[in-house]
């Protein structure tokens, strides 16, 4: 899956910043369904070396997410699509994430950044009795998921 996002950072002191963001991610998910997901996140960023041109940081926070999944094939986890073509459902999640990153200051007002995040989340929608993930070998089910993200971005400081 891939996507893009936008976040706003507020850095009240050199060693710490707040980051609020929204992303749109799409593609084929773990279950083989087409997925479009929109997470909204709030993170804290702790800069290890805030006065350097290349600034290493730790980040962590919470996120809320909404996903729409669809398929042309019937599946017990999906209902008929509202448009009558295929099958779909919507999921809602709440979770947390943490990771590391590197911000490279190109100029006083512009920086490039990369980071790696790990996340874990649990479904919070009204249909949690129908598990999202089913292990075909054991029959075990869960509504908790985890994963990783690699992100790259541009930061404009004003």
DSSP file (Angstrom, degrees, kcal/mol; ACC not computed):
  #  RESIDUE AA STRUCTURE BP1 BP2  ACC     N-H-->O    O-->H-N    N-H-->O    O-->H-N    TCO  KAPPA ALPHA  PHI   PSI    X-CA   Y-CA   Z-CA
    1    1 A X              0   0    0      0, 0.0     2,-0.3     0, 0.0    26,-0.2   0.000 360.0 360.0 360.0 154.5    0.0    0.0    0.0
    2    2 A X  E     +A   26   0A   0     24,-2.3    24,-2.9     2,-0.0     2,-0.3  -0.941 360.0 142.9-147.9 167.5    1.1    3.6   -0.6
    3    3 A X  E     -A   25   0A   0     -2,-0.3     2,-0.3    22,-0.2    22,-0.2  -0.958  33.1-107.5-177.4-165.3   -0.1    7.1    0.0
    4    4 A X  E     -A   24   0A   0     20,-1.9    20,-2.8    -2,-0.3     2,-0.3  -0.942  26.0-177.5-146.0 165.3    0.6   10.6    0.9
    5    5 A X  E     -A   23   0A   0     -2,-0.3     2,-0.4    18,-0.3    18,-0.2  -0.946  18.8-137.4-157.2 175.4    0.0   13.0    3.8
    6    6 A X  E     +A   22   0A   0     16,-2.5    16,-2.5    -2,-0.3     2,-0.3  -0.995  22.0 176.6-142.3 133.8    0.3   16.4    5.3
    7    7 A X  E     -A   21   0A   0     -2,-0.4     2,-0.4    14,-0.3    14,-0.3  -0.973  21.1-139.7-138.5 156.7    1.2   17.3    8.8
    8    8 A X  E     -A   20   0A   0     12,-2.8    12,-2.4    -2,-0.3     2,-0.4  -0.952  17.7-158.0-114.7 133.2    1.8   20.5   10.7
    9    9 A X  E     -A   19   0A   0     -2,-0.4     2,-0.5    10,-0.2    10,-0.2  -0.926   7.7-168.7-115.2 136.8    4.7   20.8   13.2
   10   10 A X  E     -A   18   0A   0      8,-2.4     8,-3.2    -2,-0.4     2,-0.7  -0.992   3.2-169.0-122.1 123.4    4.9   23.2   16.1
   11   11 A X  E     +     0   0A   0     -2,-0.5     6,-0.2     6,-0.3    -2,-0.0  -0.813  11.2 173.2-116.7  88.9    8.3   23.4   17.8
   12   12 A X  E    S+     0   0A   0     -2,-0.7     2,-0.3     4,-0.1    -1,-0.2   0.801  75.5  18.9 -68.9 -28.3    8.0   25.4   21.0
   13   13 A X  E >  S-A   16   0A   0      3,-1.0     3,-1.5     1,-0.0    -1,-0.1  -0.942  88.8-106.6-135.8 158.3   11.6   24.6   22.1
   14   14 A X  T 3  S+     0   0    0     -2,-0.3    33,-0.1     1,-0.3    -1,-0.0   0.802 116.4  45.9 -56.9 -31.4   14.6   23.4   20.0
   15   15 A X  T 3  S+     0   0    0     31,-0.1    32,-2.4     1,-0.1     2,-0.3   0.476 112.4  49.0 -94.1  -1.2   14.5   19.8   21.4
   16   16 A X  E <   +AB  13  46A   0     -3,-1.5    -3,-1.0    30,-0.2     2,-0.3  -0.997  54.1 173.0-144.1 142.9   10.7   19.1   21.1
   17   17 A X  E     - B   0  45A   0     28,-2.1    28,-2.8    -2,-0.3     2,-0.4  -0.983  24.0-135.2-141.7 153.8    7.9   19.5   18.5
   18   18 A X  E     -AB  10  44A   0     -8,-3.2    -8,-2.4    -2,-0.3     2,-0.4  -0.863  20.7-163.7-101.5 144.8    4.3   18.5   18.2
   19   19 A X  E     -AB   9  43A   0     24,-2.5    24,-3.0    -2,-0.4     2,-0.5  -0.980   8.8-177.2-134.4 120.3    3.2   17.0   14.9
   20   20 A X  E     +AB   8  42A   0    -12,-2.4   -12,-2.8    -2,-0.4     2,-0.3  -0.977  21.2 166.8-116.3 126.9   -0.5   16.7   13.8
   21   21 A X  E     -AB   7  41A   0     20,-2.2    20,-2.5    -2,-0.5     2,-0.3  -0.924  30.7-156.1-142.6 163.0   -1.1   15.0   10.5
   22   22 A X  E     -AB   6  40A   0    -16,-2.5   -16,-2.5    -2,-0.3     2,-0.3  -0.996  19.2-174.7-136.3 139.0   -3.6   13.4    8.1
   23   23 A X  E     -A    5   0A   0     16,-2.1     2,-0.4    -2,-0.3   -18,-0.3  -0.883  19.1-147.6-129.7 159.2   -2.7   10.8    5.4
   24   24 A X  E     +A    4   0A   0    -20,-2.8   -20,-1.9    -2,-0.3     2,-0.4  -0.990  23.9 178.8-127.5 122.3   -4.5    8.9    2.6
   25   25 A X  E     +AC   3  37A   0     12,-2.9    12,-3.3    -2,-0.4     2,-0.3  -0.962   2.7 171.2-127.2 139.0   -3.3    5.4    2.0
   26   26 A X  E     +AC   2  36A   0    -24,-2.9   -24,-2.3    -2,-0.4     2,-0.3  -0.958  20.6  82.8-145.6 163.9   -4.6    2.9   -0.6
   27   27 A X  E    S- C   0  35A   0      8,-1.8     8,-3.3    -2,-0.3     2,-0.5  -0.963  78.3 -29.3 143.9-157.6   -3.9   -0.4   -2.2
   28   28 A X  E     - C   0  34A   0     -2,-0.3     6,-0.2     6,-0.2    -2,-0.0  -0.842  61.5-148.2 -98.1 128.6   -4.5   -4.1   -1.5
   29   29 A X    >   -     0   0    0      4,-2.7     3,-1.8    -2,-0.5    -1,-0.0  -0.171  34.6 -83.5 -90.8-175.3   -4.6   -5.1    2.2
   30   30 A X  T 3  S+     0   0    0      1,-0.3    -1,-0.1     2,-0.1    -2,-0.0   0.810 128.3  51.5 -56.2 -35.6   -3.5   -8.2    4.1
   31   31 A X  T 3  S-     0   0    0      2,-0.1    -1,-0.3     1,-0.0     3,-0.1   0.455 119.6-107.1 -84.5  -1.0   -6.9   -9.9    3.3
   32   32 A X  S <  S+     0   0    0     -3,-1.8     2,-0.2     1,-0.3    -2,-0.1   0.574  77.3 132.6  85.7   9.8   -6.6   -9.2   -0.4
   33   33 A X        -     0   0    0     38,-0.1    -4,-2.7     1,-0.0     2,-0.4  -0.599  66.1-107.0 -90.6 153.5   -9.3   -6.5   -0.4
   34   34 A X  E     -CD  28  70A   0     36,-2.4    36,-2.3    -6,-0.2     2,-0.4  -0.679  47.1-168.0 -74.3 132.7   -8.9   -3.1   -2.0
   35   35 A X  E     -CD  27  69A   0     -8,-3.3    -8,-1.8    -2,-0.4     2,-0.4  -0.979  25.6-174.8-132.8 137.8   -8.5   -0.6    0.8
   36   36 A X  E     -CD  26  68A   0     32,-2.1    32,-2.6    -2,-0.4     2,-0.4  -0.995  21.3-178.4-125.3 123.9   -8.6    3.2    1.2
   37   37 A X  E     -CD  25  67A   0    -12,-3.3   -12,-2.9    -2,-0.4     2,-0.4  -0.952  19.0-164.4-129.3 142.9   -7.6    4.4    4.7
   38   38 A X  E     - D   0  66A   0     28,-2.9    28,-1.1    -2,-0.4     2,-0.3  -0.856  13.2-173.5-128.9  97.9   -7.4    7.8    6.2
   39   39 A X  E     - D   0  65A   0     -2,-0.4   -16,-2.1    26,-0.2     2,-0.4  -0.662   9.3-159.9 -88.4 146.4   -5.4    8.1    9.5
   40   40 A X  E     -BD  22  64A   0     24,-3.3    24,-2.5    -2,-0.3     2,-0.3  -0.995  20.6-173.5-120.6 128.9   -5.3   11.2   11.6
   41   41 A X  E     -BD  21  63A   0    -20,-2.5   -20,-2.2    -2,-0.4     2,-0.4  -0.891  25.1-162.2-130.6 155.4   -2.3   11.4   14.1
   42   42 A X  E     +BD  20  62A   0     20,-2.4    20,-2.0    -2,-0.3     2,-0.3  -0.977  26.8 172.5-133.9 120.1   -0.9   13.4   16.9
   43   43 A X  E     -BD  19  61A   0    -24,-3.0   -24,-2.5    -2,-0.4     2,-0.4  -0.879  28.8-138.7-128.5 155.8    2.8   12.9   17.8
   44   44 A X  E     -BD  18  60A   0     16,-2.9    16,-1.8    -2,-0.3     2,-0.5  -0.904  19.3-155.0-105.9 145.1    5.5   14.3   19.9
   45   45 A X  E     -BD  17  59A   0    -28,-2.8   -28,-2.1    -2,-0.4     2,-0.6  -0.985   4.3-163.8-125.3 123.1    9.0   14.6   18.5
   46   46 A X  E     -BD  16  58A   0     12,-2.9    12,-2.3    -2,-0.5     2,-0.5  -0.931  12.2-149.9-108.1 114.1   12.1   14.6   20.7
   47   47 A X  E     - D   0  57A   0    -32,-2.4     3,-0.5    -2,-0.6    10,-0.2  -0.726   6.3-163.3 -86.7 125.7   15.2   15.8   18.9
   48   48 A X  S    S+     0   0    0      8,-2.7     2,-0.3    -2,-0.5    -1,-0.2   0.893  90.0  19.3 -74.8 -41.8   18.4   14.3   20.2
   49   49 A X  S >  S+     0   0    0      7,-0.7     3,-1.6     1,-0.1    -1,-0.3  -0.654  73.6 171.9-129.6  74.2   20.7   16.9   18.6
   50   50 A X  T 3  S+     0   0    0     -3,-0.5    -1,-0.1    -2,-0.3     5,-0.1   0.620  73.5  54.0 -67.3 -14.6   18.5   19.9   17.9
   51   51 A X  T 3  S+     0   0    0      3,-0.1    -1,-0.3   -36,-0.0     2,-0.1   0.436  89.2  97.2 -99.6   1.2   21.3   22.4   16.8
   52   52 A X  S <  S-     0   0    0     -3,-1.6    53,-0.1     1,-0.1     3,-0.1  -0.477  79.0-125.1 -86.9 159.2   22.8   20.1   14.2
   53   53 A X  S    S+     0   0    0      1,-0.2    52,-3.2    -2,-0.1     2,-0.7   0.891 109.5  46.3 -67.2 -40.2   22.2   20.3   10.4
   54   54 A X  E    S- E   0 104A   0     50,-0.2     2,-0.6    48,-0.0    50,-0.2  -0.924  84.2-165.6-104.0 110.7   21.2   16.6   10.5
   55   55 A X  E     - E   0 103A   0     48,-3.5    48,-2.7    -2,-0.7     2,-0.3  -0.874   8.2-152.9-108.4 116.9   18.9   16.1   13.5
   56   56 A X  E     - E   0 102A   0     -2,-0.6    -8,-2.7    46,-0.2    -7,-0.7  -0.644  24.5-179.0 -81.5 139.8   18.1   12.6   14.8
   57   57 A X  E     -DE  47 101A   0     44,-2.5    44,-2.4    -2,-0.3     2,-0.4  -0.975  28.8-142.1-143.6 158.0   14.7   12.2   16.5
   58   58 A X  E     -DE  46 100A   0    -12,-2.3   -12,-2.9    -2,-0.3     2,-0.3  -0.916  25.8-170.8-109.5 142.4   12.4    9.9   18.3
   59   59 A X  E     +DE  45  99A   0     40,-2.4    40,-2.7    -2,-0.4     2,-0.3  -0.972  12.5 156.9-135.5 151.0    8.6   10.2   17.7
   60   60 A X  E     +DE  44  98A   0    -16,-1.8   -16,-2.9    -2,-0.3     2,-0.3  -0.964  11.9 115.7-167.1 154.1    5.5    8.7   19.3
   61   61 A X  E     -DE  43  97A   0     36,-2.3    36,-2.0    -2,-0.3     2,-0.3  -0.958  49.6 -64.9 174.9-156.5    1.8    9.4   19.7
   62   62 A X  E     -DE  42  96A   0    -20,-2.0   -20,-2.4    -2,-0.3     2,-0.3  -0.815  33.7-165.8-123.0 160.2   -1.7    8.3   19.0
   63   63 A X  E     -DE  41  95A   0     32,-2.2    32,-2.2    -2,-0.3     2,-0.4  -0.996  12.8-155.4-147.5 153.1   -3.8    7.9   15.8
   64   64 A X  E     -DE  40  94A   0    -24,-2.5   -24,-3.3    -2,-0.3     2,-0.3  -0.955  24.3-174.5-120.6 143.1   -7.4    7.5   14.8
   65   65 A X  E     -DE  39  93A   0     28,-1.8    28,-2.4    -2,-0.4     2,-0.4  -0.991  19.7-161.4-145.3 149.2   -8.2    5.9   11.4
   66   66 A X  E     -DE  38  92A   0    -28,-1.1   -28,-2.9    -2,-0.3     2,-0.4  -0.998  16.6-174.3-128.6 133.7  -11.1    5.1    9.1
   67   67 A X  E     -DE  37  91A   0     24,-2.7    24,-2.6    -2,-0.4     2,-0.5  -0.975  15.5-158.9-131.4 143.0  -10.8    2.5    6.3
   68   68 A X  E     -DE  36  90A   0    -32,-2.6   -32,-2.1    -2,-0.4     2,-0.4  -0.989  16.7-172.0-116.3 125.1  -13.1    1.4    3.5
   69   69 A X  E     +DE  35  89A   0     20,-2.4    20,-1.9    -2,-0.5     2,-0.3  -0.901   6.2 176.3-117.5 147.7  -12.4   -2.1    2.1
   70   70 A X  E     +DE  34  88A   0    -36,-2.3   -36,-2.4    -2,-0.4     2,-0.3  -0.974   9.4 179.9-148.4 160.0  -14.1   -3.6   -1.0
   71   71 A X  E     - E   0  87A   0     16,-2.4    16,-2.8    -2,-0.3     4,-0.1  -0.984  32.8-137.1-155.6 152.9  -14.0   -6.7   -3.2
   72   72 A X  S    S+     0   0    0     -2,-0.3     2,-0.3    14,-0.2    14,-0.2   0.662  92.0  72.9 -81.5 -19.0  -15.7   -8.1   -6.2
   73   73 A X  S    S-     0   0    0     14,-0.1    14,-0.1     1,-0.1     2,-0.1  -0.747  92.3-108.2 -98.9 142.3  -15.9  -11.5   -4.5
   74   74 A X        +     0   0    0     -2,-0.3     2,-0.3    12,-0.1    -2,-0.1  -0.374  40.3 173.0 -67.3 148.1  -18.2  -12.3   -1.6
   75   75 A X    >   -     0   0    0      3,-0.3     3,-1.9    -4,-0.1    -4,-0.0  -0.970  41.5-122.0-153.1 141.7  -16.7  -12.6    1.8
   76   76 A X  T 3  S+     0   0    0     -2,-0.3    -2,-0.0     1,-0.3    -1,-0.0   0.742 112.7  58.0 -60.3 -21.9  -18.4  -13.0    5.3
   77   77 A X  T 3  S+     0   0    0     55,-0.1     2,-0.3     2,-0.0    -1,-0.3   0.608 102.7  65.2 -81.9 -11.6  -16.6   -9.9    6.5
   78   78 A X    <   -     0   0    0     -3,-1.9    -3,-0.3    11,-0.1     2,-0.2  -0.849  64.3-158.0-115.9 147.1  -18.1   -7.8    3.7
   79   79 A X  E     -F   88   0A   0      9,-2.2     9,-2.9    -2,-0.3     3,-0.1  -0.599  46.4 -64.3-108.6 176.4  -21.7   -6.7    3.0
   80   80 A X  E     -F   87   0A   0      7,-0.2     7,-0.3    -2,-0.2    -1,-0.1  -0.359  59.8-109.5 -60.5 139.6  -23.2   -5.6   -0.3
   81   81 A X    >   -     0   0    0      5,-2.1     3,-1.9     1,-0.1    -1,-0.1  -0.378  22.3-118.5 -67.5 148.4  -21.7   -2.3   -1.5
   82   82 A X  T 3  S+     0   0    0      1,-0.3    -1,-0.1     2,-0.1     4,-0.1   0.814 116.0  53.6 -58.4 -29.8  -24.0    0.8   -1.3
   83   83 A X  T 3  S-     0   0    0      2,-0.2    -1,-0.3     1,-0.0     3,-0.1   0.482 114.9-117.3 -84.8  -0.9  -23.8    1.2   -5.1
   84   84 A X  S <  S+     0   0    0     -3,-1.9     2,-0.6     1,-0.2    -2,-0.1   0.470  82.5 111.1  81.8   1.3  -24.9   -2.5   -5.6
   85   85 A X  S    S-     0   0    0     -5,-0.0    -2,-0.2     2,-0.0    -1,-0.2  -0.917  82.5 -32.7-113.2 108.1  -21.7   -3.5   -7.3
   86   86 A X  S    S-     0   0    0     -2,-0.6    -5,-2.1   -14,-0.2     2,-0.3  -0.429  83.3 -65.2  86.3-159.9  -19.5   -5.8   -5.2
   87   87 A X  E     +EF  71  80A   0    -16,-2.8   -16,-2.4    -7,-0.3     2,-0.3  -0.958  50.8 159.4-135.4 146.9  -19.0   -6.0   -1.5
   88   88 A X  E     -EF  70  79A   0     -9,-2.9    -9,-2.2    -2,-0.3     2,-0.3  -0.973  14.1-174.3-158.3 169.2  -17.6   -3.6    1.1
   89   89 A X  E     -E   69   0A   0    -20,-1.9   -20,-2.4    -2,-0.3     2,-0.4  -0.958  21.2-124.9-158.7 169.2  -17.4   -2.5    4.7
   90   90 A X  E     -E   68   0A   0     -2,-0.3     2,-0.3   -22,-0.2   -22,-0.2  -0.962  18.8-164.8-123.6 142.3  -15.9    0.2    6.9
   91   91 A X  E     -E   67   0A   0    -24,-2.6   -24,-2.7    -2,-0.4     2,-0.4  -0.919   4.3-158.6-122.6 150.0  -13.6   -0.1    9.8
   92   92 A X  E     -E   66   0A   0     -2,-0.3    32,-2.6   -26,-0.2    33,-0.9  -0.968  16.1-173.9-125.3 145.2  -12.6    2.4   12.5
   93   93 A X  E     -EG  65 123A   0    -28,-2.4   -28,-1.8    -2,-0.4     2,-0.3  -0.937  18.9-165.2-137.7 156.3   -9.4    2.2   14.6
   94   94 A X  E     +EG  64 122A   0     28,-1.9    28,-2.4    -2,-0.3     2,-0.3  -0.985  34.4 127.6-136.4 138.5   -7.6    3.7   17.6
   95   95 A X  E     -EG  63 121A   0    -32,-2.2   -32,-2.2    -2,-0.3     2,-0.3  -0.917  43.0-105.2-165.8-168.6   -3.9    3.0   18.3
   96   96 A X  E     -EG  62 120A   0     24,-2.2    24,-2.2    -2,-0.3     2,-0.3  -0.901  21.0-167.1-135.0 162.9   -0.4    4.3   19.0
   97   97 A X  E     +EG  61 119A   0    -36,-2.0   -36,-2.3    -2,-0.3     2,-0.3  -0.974   5.1 179.8-147.8 160.1    2.8    4.5   17.1
   98   98 A X  E     +EG  60 118A   0     20,-2.1    20,-2.8    -2,-0.3     2,-0.3  -0.982  17.0 130.1-157.5 155.4    6.5    5.2   17.8
   99   99 A X  E     -EG  59 117A   0    -40,-2.7   -40,-2.4    -2,-0.3     2,-0.3  -0.972  41.4 -90.2-178.6-166.9    9.7    5.4   15.8
  100  100 A X  E     +EG  58 116A   0     16,-1.7    16,-2.6    -2,-0.3     2,-0.3  -0.884  34.3 172.0-129.7 158.6   12.9    7.1   14.8
  101  101 A X  E     -EG  57 115A   0    -44,-2.4   -44,-2.5    -2,-0.3     2,-0.4  -0.965  24.7-132.2-158.5 175.3   13.8    9.6   12.2
  102  102 A X  E     -EG  56 114A   0     12,-2.8    12,-2.1    -2,-0.3     2,-0.5  -0.994  13.0-164.9-139.1 127.9   16.3   12.0   10.7
  103  103 A X  E     -EG  55 113A   0    -48,-2.7   -48,-3.5    -2,-0.4     2,-0.6  -0.965   6.2-161.1-114.7 127.0   15.7   15.6    9.6
  104  104 A X  E     -EG  54 112A   0      8,-3.5     8,-2.5    -2,-0.5     2,-0.7  -0.933  13.7-139.6-112.0 116.1   18.3   17.2    7.4
  105  105 A X  E     + G   0 111A   0    -52,-3.2     6,-0.3    -2,-0.6     3,-0.1  -0.631  22.2 176.8 -76.1 114.0   18.2   21.0    7.3
  106  106 A X  S    S-     0   0    0      4,-1.7     2,-0.3    -2,-0.7     5,-0.2   0.852  73.6 -15.0 -80.9 -40.1   18.8   22.2    3.7
  107  107 A X  S    S-     0   0    0      3,-2.2     3,-0.5   -54,-0.1    -1,-0.2  -0.852  84.0 -83.0-148.2-177.7   18.4   25.9    4.8
  108  108 A X  S    S+     0   0    0     -2,-0.3     3,-0.0     1,-0.2    -3,-0.0   0.829 129.6  31.7 -62.4 -31.5   17.0   27.8    7.7
  109  109 A X  S    S+     0   0    0      1,-0.1    48,-2.2    47,-0.1     2,-0.4   0.401 116.0  58.2-107.8   0.5   13.4   27.4    6.3
  110  110 A X  E     + H   0 156A   0     -3,-0.5    -3,-2.2    46,-0.2    -4,-1.7  -0.996  53.4 168.1-141.2 135.7   13.6   24.1    4.6
  111  111 A X  E     -GH 105 155A   0     44,-2.4    44,-3.0    -2,-0.4     2,-0.4  -0.978  24.5-139.1-143.0 154.8   14.4   20.5    5.6
  112  112 A X  E     -GH 104 154A   0     -8,-2.5    -8,-3.5    -2,-0.3     2,-0.4  -0.903  26.7-172.3-107.8 142.4   14.1   16.9    4.3
  113  113 A X  E     -GH 103 153A   0     40,-2.4    40,-2.9    -2,-0.4     2,-0.3  -0.991  15.3-176.4-140.0 149.2   13.1   14.2    6.7
  114  114 A X  E     +GH 102 152A   0    -12,-2.1   -12,-2.8    -2,-0.4     2,-0.3  -0.987  14.1 171.1-134.5 144.6   12.8   10.4    6.8
  115  115 A X  E     -GH 101 151A   0     36,-2.3    36,-2.7    -2,-0.3     2,-0.4  -0.989  25.8-141.7-151.1 162.8   11.4    8.2    9.5
  116  116 A X  E     -GH 100 150A   0    -16,-2.6   -16,-1.7    -2,-0.3     2,-0.4  -0.996  24.3-173.0-125.4 126.5   10.4    4.6   10.3
  117  117 A X  E     -GH  99 149A   0     32,-2.6    32,-2.5    -2,-0.4     2,-0.4  -0.922  15.4-157.0-122.4 145.1    7.4    4.0   12.5
  118  118 A X  E     -GH  98 148A   0    -20,-2.8   -20,-2.1    -2,-0.4     2,-0.3  -0.950  21.8-173.0-111.9 141.5    5.8    0.9   14.1
  119  119 A X  E     -GH  97 147A   0     28,-2.4    28,-1.9    -2,-0.4     2,-0.3  -0.943  17.4-169.4-134.5 156.9    2.2    1.0   15.0
  120  120 A X  E     +GH  96 146A   0    -24,-2.2   -24,-2.2    -2,-0.3     2,-0.3  -0.988  18.3 169.0-139.7 143.6   -0.4   -1.1   16.8
  121  121 A X  E     -GH  95 145A   0     24,-2.6    24,-2.2    -2,-0.3     2,-0.4  -0.976  22.4-144.4-152.9 162.2   -4.2   -0.5   16.7
  122  122 A X  E     -GH  94 144A   0    -28,-2.4   -28,-1.9    -2,-0.3    22,-0.2  -0.976  31.7-105.4-131.1 143.8   -7.5   -2.0   17.7
  123  123 A X  E     +G   93   0A   0     20,-1.8   -30,-0.3    -2,-0.4    20,-0.1  -0.422  31.8 177.1 -67.6 142.1  -10.9   -1.7   15.9
  124  124 A X        +     0   0    0    -32,-2.6   -31,-0.2    -2,-0.1    -1,-0.1   0.302  39.1 115.3-127.2   4.5  -13.4    0.6   17.5
  125  125 A X  S >  S-     0   0    0    -33,-0.9     3,-0.6     1,-0.1   -34,-0.1  -0.124  79.5-102.3 -72.9 176.4  -16.3    0.5   15.1
  126  126 A X  T 3  S+     0   0    0      1,-0.2     3,-0.2     2,-0.1    -1,-0.1   0.544 112.5  63.0 -77.7  -7.7  -19.8   -1.0   16.0
  127  127 A X  T >   +     0   0    0      1,-0.2     3,-1.4     2,-0.1    -1,-0.2  -0.158  57.7 129.3-111.3  38.4  -19.2   -4.3   14.2
  128  128 A X  T <   +     0   0    0     -3,-0.6    -1,-0.2     1,-0.3     4,-0.1   0.648  58.9  75.1 -71.7 -13.7  -16.2   -5.7   16.2
  129  129 A X  T 3  S+     0   0    0     -3,-0.2     2,-0.9     1,-0.1    -1,-0.3   0.769  85.7  69.8 -68.8 -21.8  -17.9   -9.1   16.7
  130  130 A X  S <  S-     0   0    0     -3,-1.4    -1,-0.1   -53,-0.1    -3,-0.1  -0.844  95.1-134.5 -92.9 101.7  -17.1   -9.8   13.0
  131  131 A X        -     0   0    0     -2,-0.9    12,-0.2     1,-0.1    -2,-0.1  -0.235   8.8-149.1 -62.9 141.7  -13.3  -10.2   13.2
  132  132 A X  S    S+     0   0    0     10,-0.5     2,-0.5     1,-0.2    11,-0.2   0.853  83.5  45.4 -76.2 -37.0  -11.2   -8.5   10.6
  133  133 A X  E     +I  142   0B   0      9,-2.0     9,-1.8    11,-0.0     2,-0.4  -0.935  62.7 178.3-117.6 129.8   -8.4  -11.1   10.6
  134  134 A X  E     -I  141   0B   0     -2,-0.5     2,-0.7     7,-0.2     7,-0.2  -0.994  25.7-136.7-129.6 124.4   -8.9  -14.9   10.6
  135  135 A X     >  -     0   0    0      5,-3.0     4,-2.9    -2,-0.4     5,-0.2  -0.723  12.4-154.7 -78.8 115.9   -6.0  -17.3   10.5
  136  136 A X  T  4 S+     0   0    0     -2,-0.7    -1,-0.2     1,-0.2     0, 0.0   0.750  90.2  49.7 -66.3 -22.6   -7.1  -20.0    8.0
  137  137 A X  T  4 S+     0   0    0      1,-0.1    -1,-0.2     3,-0.1    -2,-0.0   0.878 127.8  17.5 -82.6 -39.5   -4.9  -22.6    9.6
  138  138 A X  T  4 S-     0   0    0      2,-0.1    -2,-0.2    -3,-0.1     3,-0.1   0.654  91.0-127.0-107.9 -20.2   -5.9  -22.2   13.2
  139  139 A X     <  +     0   0    0     -4,-2.9    -3,-0.1     1,-0.3     2,-0.1   0.454  55.9 151.6  81.8   0.1   -9.3  -20.3   13.0
  140  140 A X        -     0   0    0     -5,-0.2    -5,-3.0    -6,-0.1     2,-0.3  -0.377  27.3-160.6 -64.2 143.0   -7.9  -17.7   15.5
  141  141 A X  E     +I  134   0B   0     -7,-0.2     2,-0.3    -3,-0.1    -7,-0.2  -0.888  13.9 172.6-125.7 156.4   -9.4  -14.3   15.0
  142  142 A X  E     -I  133   0B   0     -9,-1.8    -9,-2.0    -2,-0.3   -10,-0.5  -0.986  31.5-159.4-158.1 154.4   -8.4  -10.8   16.0
  143  143 A X  S    S+     0   0    0     -2,-0.3   -20,-1.8   -12,-0.2     2,-0.4   0.121  73.2  95.7-115.4  13.9   -9.4   -7.1   15.5
  144  144 A X  E     +H  122   0A   0    -22,-0.2     2,-0.3   -11,-0.1   -22,-0.2  -0.886  52.4 179.6-105.0 136.8   -5.9   -5.9   16.5
  145  145 A X  E     -H  121   0A   0    -24,-2.2   -24,-2.6    -2,-0.4     2,-0.3  -0.948   8.7-172.4-135.8 157.7   -3.4   -5.1   13.8
  146  146 A X  E     +H  120   0A   0     -2,-0.3     2,-0.3   -26,-0.2   -26,-0.2  -0.949  15.6 142.6-143.4 160.6    0.2   -3.9   13.7
  147  147 A X  E     -H  119   0A   0    -28,-1.9   -28,-2.4    -2,-0.3     2,-0.3  -0.961  36.0 -99.6-174.7-169.3    2.6   -2.8   11.1
  148  148 A X  E     -H  118   0A   0     -2,-0.3     2,-0.4   -30,-0.2   -30,-0.2  -0.964  19.2-159.3-136.8 152.7    5.4   -0.5   10.0
  149  149 A X  E     -H  117   0A   0    -32,-2.5   -32,-2.6    -2,-0.3     2,-0.5  -0.990   6.1-160.0-131.3 138.9    5.6    2.6    7.9
  150  150 A X  E     -H  116   0A   0     -2,-0.4     2,-0.4   -34,-0.2   -34,-0.2  -0.990  24.3-177.7-113.2 127.4    8.6    4.3    6.1
  151  151 A X  E     -H  115   0A   0    -36,-2.7   -36,-2.3    -2,-0.5     2,-0.4  -0.934  16.7-171.0-128.5 148.7    7.9    7.9    5.4
  152  152 A X  E     +H  114   0A   0     -2,-0.4     2,-0.3   -38,-0.2   -38,-0.2  -0.982  21.6 157.6-131.9 147.5    9.8   10.7    3.7
  153  153 A X  E     -H  113   0A   0    -40,-2.9   -40,-2.4    -2,-0.4     2,-0.4  -0.952  37.6-112.9-159.2 176.8    8.9   14.3    3.6
  154  154 A X  E     -H  112   0A   0     -2,-0.3     2,-0.5   -42,-0.2   -42,-0.2  -0.947  24.1-157.2-117.6 139.1    9.6   18.0    3.3
  155  155 A X  E     -H  111   0A   0    -44,-3.0   -44,-2.4    -2,-0.4     2,-0.6  -0.982   2.2-164.4-121.3 127.3    9.4   20.4    6.2
  156  156 A X  E     -H  110   0A   0     -2,-0.5     2,-0.4   -46,-0.2   -46,-0.2  -0.955  11.0-160.0-109.5 118.6    8.9   24.2    5.6
  157  157 A X              0   0    0    -48,-2.2    -2,-0.0    -2,-0.6   -49,-0.0  -0.783 360.0 360.0 -99.3 140.5    9.7   26.3    8.7
  158  158 A X              0   0    0     -2,-0.4    -1,-0.1   -48,-0.0   -49,-0.1   0.356 360.0 360.0-127.8 360.0    8.4   29.8    9.1
